[in-house]
Every structure is written in structure tokens, then in C-alpha cells.
Amino acid sequence: MSKLTQIRPFTIELNNNINSLENIIDKYLTNIKTEHKEIVNKVIKDICDGEGLDYNTIREKYLRKKEEVVSNEILDKIEINNQVYYYEKKENGKVYNNNLVVVGMYVENNIIFNKC
């Protein structure tokens, strides 16, 4: 019997153990993310209650997802050379691409792109 044939059952068992461990880690990560989100929301709620701030406004402003940033009223949208960009319409405002990566600045009512 070849050595490869002898170790095959061990590799199958090892692979199964790795898959089981991966599933356990995924469950822990999901629980950690949920717990973290709850803690952050509670801290923000406590701060808002203590400071007399509107929780929903603060939560939307600071805990929104990346996709929500582009729809926020503080960013303007422009299309240049068939590319969509979002920018802060203020002096030295940031210009973002579709992936919300800063690609330039808004200076003197003009968009100045970063040099590559």
C-alpha cells in the first residue's frame, strides 16, 4: 500500500475538522458582530439621551452604510466622462468615486482630480 493511500483517511478527517471549525468560527463572528452593533447602538442612545440629541438623526448621520452616503444630502452628484462622482460642494470638499474612494477635491467651484 502506498503512503498516499495510507494518509488519505487522515486528510479526509482533517478536511472535515477544518470545515467544522470554519462553521464554528463563522457562528462566533456573526454573534460578535450582532453584539457589537447592539453595544454601539446602546452607547449612542445613552449619549443622545444624556445630551438631549435626537438618536435617529445621530444614528443615520454616523452609522449609515457606504451605499447610503451617496444618497445623503451633503454630497452632490456629477458625471464626468461617463463616470459618476460625488462631492462636497464646499471649498476643499472631497470628491468620491462610485466606491467612495477619495479621488480629488472641490476647489474654487471646480473639481480637481488627484494625480495617479
Stockholm file with secondary structure:
# STOCKHOLM 1.0

chainA/1-116         MSKLTQIRPFTIELNNNINSLENIIDKYLTNIKTEHKEIVNKVIKDICDGEGLDYNTIREKYLRKKEEVVSNEILDKIEINNQVYYYEKKENGKVYNNNLVVVGMYVENNIIFNKC
#=GR chainA/1-116 SS CCHHHHHHHHHHHHHHHHHHHHHHHHHHHHHHHHHHHHHHHHHHHHHHHHHTCCHHHHHHHHSCCHHHHTTSTTEEEEEETTEEEEEECSTTEEEECTTCCEEEEEETTEEEECCC
#=GC SS_cons         CCHHHHHHHHHHHHHHHHHHHHHHHHHHHHHHHHHHHHHHHHHHHHHHHHHTCCHHHHHHHHSCCHHHHTTSTTEEEEEETTEEEEEECSTTEEEECTTCCEEEEEETTEEEECCC
//
